[in-house]
Amino acid sequence: MKERPDFDKITSSEEFNLWYWYVSELRRICRNINIPHKGTKAELEKRICCFLDNLEYDNCTEPLKRAKRSGNLITLESSIIKEGIRGNEEFRQFLSRYFNVKRFKFTKEMMASVRFAENKRDENFTVKDAIEAYEKFSLKGISNCAQDDKILRWNQFVKDFCKDERSSDIKKALAAAAFLWKKVREGKGSKKYHPEMFDLLPDEFFKK
């Protein structure tokens, strides 16, 4: 996993929002760049983003207002902002079903993409976009899960699947790996990935 750079090496809000920051760090950054350091975490992040993007601070002081949860069922096309989707148990259960895992674990990269969309008021940012951010950064980070034997085997299975050159034609790599893993887990014999398993993937997983 790439190491987070020091703040003074960051040149844009987009880069800033790729990383997770503690409130104490945000306040220290605000003090160092001589902007108000009191307020909520979202307000501090927004002030810093304005500073990085050379925007007038007066236009950036409005607190970030999250939409109330709409009550609609979560789908891939659901707008994170408009429908008020949070990193809570409801969203976790949707992602657990999507990736076919017992309990999905949010990553800092995924939640950073959500925060960036919130700061930009990007109502076009969907659940699918958040999943793509997760897949882009997290294929090598699955080992952060509990290190029991089952997880270790799943971890290795995904790594071997991604080493298959044909996996570059897949649009949802983790979901495809989970589809194959379920067949392996429920069947007899080896729990390792073998290239011939690739032919079991339905068309829905392939890029058009």
C-alpha positions in Angstrom: 0.0 0.0 0.0 1.3 3.4 -1.0 2.4 5.5 2.0 0.6 8.7 2.7 2.7 11.8 1.8 3.4 14.7 4.1 0.8 17.5 3.8 3.3 19.9 2.4 3.9 17.6 -0.6 0.2 17.6 -1.5 -0.8 20.0 -4.2 -4.6 19.6 -4.7 -7.8 18.7 -2.9 -8.2 15.6 -5.1 -4.9 14.2 -3.8 -5.7 15.3 -0.3 -9.0 13.4 -0.3 -7.3 10.1 -1.3 -6.0 9.8 2.2 -7.6 9.4 5.7 -6.8 12.2 8.2 -7.5 12.3 11.9 -9.2 15.4 13.3 -6.1 16.2 15.3 -4.1 16.2 12.1 -6.6 18.4 10.3 -6.5 20.9 13.2 -2.7 21.0 13.1 -2.7 21.5 9.3 -5.2 24.4 9.7 -3.0 26.0 12.3 0.1 25.6 10.1 -1.5 27.2 7.1 -3.2 30.0 9.2 -6.9 29.1 8.7 -9.5 28.5 11.4 -8.9 25.2 13.1 -12.2 24.8 15.0 -15.3 23.0 13.6 -16.3 19.5 12.5 -14.1 17.1 10.6 -16.0 17.8 7.4 -15.6 21.6 7.9 -11.9 21.3 8.5 -11.5 19.1 5.4 -13.4 21.6 3.3 -11.3 24.5 4.4 -8.1 22.7 3.6 -9.4 21.7 0.2 -10.3 25.3 -0.5 -6.8 26.3 0.5 -5.2 23.7 -1.8 -7.4 24.6 -4.8 -6.7 28.4 -4.3 -10.4 29.1 -3.7 -11.7 32.1 -1.7 -12.1 31.0 1.9 -15.3 32.9 2.2 -16.9 30.7 -0.4 -15.9 27.6 1.5 -17.1 28.2 5.1 -20.6 26.7 4.7 -20.7 23.5 6.7 -21.1 20.3 4.7 -24.8 19.2 4.9 -25.4 15.5 4.3 -28.7 14.5 2.8 -31.1 12.5 4.9 -31.3 8.8 3.9 -34.0 8.6 1.2 -35.2 5.1 2.2 -34.8 3.8 -1.3 -33.2 0.4 -1.7 -29.4 0.7 -2.5 -28.4 -0.2 -6.0 -25.3 0.3 -8.1 -26.8 3.4 -9.6 -27.8 5.0 -6.3 -26.4 8.5 -5.8 -24.3 8.5 -2.6 -25.0 12.2 -2.1 -28.7 12.6 -3.1 -29.8 9.4 -1.3 -27.7 10.1 1.9 -25.9 6.8 1.8 -23.5 6.4 4.8 -20.7 3.9 5.6 -23.1 2.1 8.0 -24.5 -1.4 8.4 -27.1 -0.9 5.6 -24.4 -0.1 3.1 -22.1 -2.8 4.5 -24.8 -5.4 4.0 -25.3 -4.4 0.4 -21.6 -4.6 -0.3 -21.3 -8.0 1.5 -24.0 -9.3 -0.8 -22.4 -7.7 -3.9 -18.9 -9.2 -3.2 -20.3 -12.4 -1.7 -18.4 -12.1 1.5 -19.7 -12.6 5.1 -18.8 -9.1 6.3 -17.5 -6.4 4.0 -14.7 -4.1 5.4 -14.7 -0.5 4.2 -11.3 0.8 3.2 -9.9 4.3 3.7 -9.6 4.7 -0.1 -13.2 3.9 -0.7 -14.4 6.3 2.0 -12.0 9.0 0.8 -13.6 8.9 -2.6 -17.0 9.4 -0.9 -15.7 12.3 1.1 -14.2 13.9 -2.1 -17.6 13.6 -3.8 -19.3 15.1 -0.8 -16.9 18.1 -0.8 -17.5 18.6 -4.5 -21.3 18.2 -4.1 -21.0 15.6 -6.9 -24.5 14.2 -7.0 -23.5 12.0 -10.0 -21.2 10.0 -7.7 -22.8 6.5 -7.4 -22.4 3.4 -5.4 -20.8 1.9 -8.5 -18.2 4.7 -8.4 -17.4 3.9 -4.8 -17.0 0.2 -5.6 -14.6 1.1 -8.4 -12.5 3.1 -6.0 -12.4 0.1 -3.7 -11.4 -2.2 -6.5 -8.7 0.1 -7.8 -6.9 0.4 -4.5 -7.8 -2.7 -2.5 -6.9 -5.8 -4.5 -3.5 -5.8 -2.8 -4.9 -4.9 0.6 -7.2 -7.8 1.3 -4.7 -9.2 3.8 -5.9 -6.5 6.3 -8.8 -8.9 7.0 -8.7 -11.3 10.0 -5.9 -13.7 9.3 -7.7 -17.0 9.8 -7.2 -19.9 7.5 -10.3 -19.2 5.4 -9.3 -15.6 4.8 -5.8 -16.6 4.0 -7.0 -19.0 1.3 -9.4 -16.4 -0.1 -6.6 -13.8 -0.1 -4.4 -16.2 -2.1 -7.3 -17.1 -4.4 -7.8 -13.5 -5.3 -4.1 -12.9 -5.9 -3.9 -15.9 -8.2 -7.0 -14.8 -10.0 -5.6 -11.3 -10.6 -2.3 -12.8 -11.9 -4.3 -14.5 -14.7 -3.7 -12.2 -17.7 -7.4 -12.6 -18.7 -8.6 -10.9 -15.6 -7.7 -7.6 -17.2 -10.9 -8.1 -19.3 -13.0 -8.2 -16.1 -14.9 -5.1 -15.1 -15.6 -6.2 -11.4 -12.5 -8.2 -10.4 -13.4 -8.8 -6.8 -17.0 -9.7 -7.6 -15.8 -12.2 -10.3 -13.2 -13.7 -7.9 -16.0 -14.1 -5.3 -18.2 -15.8 -7.8 -15.5 -18.4 -8.5 -14.5 -18.7 -4.8 -18.1 -19.6 -3.9 -18.0 -22.5 -6.3 -14.6 -23.6 -5.0 -15.7 -23.2 -1.3 -18.8 -25.3 -1.8 -17.2 -28.0 -3.8 -14.7 -30.7 -3.0 -11.0 -30.7 -3.6 -8.5 -27.9 -3.8 -9.4 -24.4 -2.7 -6.8 -22.8 -5.0 -7.4 -20.9 -8.2 -6.7 -22.7 -11.5 -6.8 -21.1 -14.9 -9.6 -23.4 -16.2 -11.9 -21.9 -13.6 -11.9 -18.6 -15.7 -14.2 -20.2 -18.3 -16.9 -20.5 -15.6 -17.5 -16.8 -15.4 -20.7 -15.5 -17.0 -20.8 -12.7 -19.5 -21.9 -10.1 -17.0 -18.4 -9.9 -15.5 -16.7 -9.0 -18.8 -16.1 -5.5 -20.1 -18.2 -4.7 -23.1 
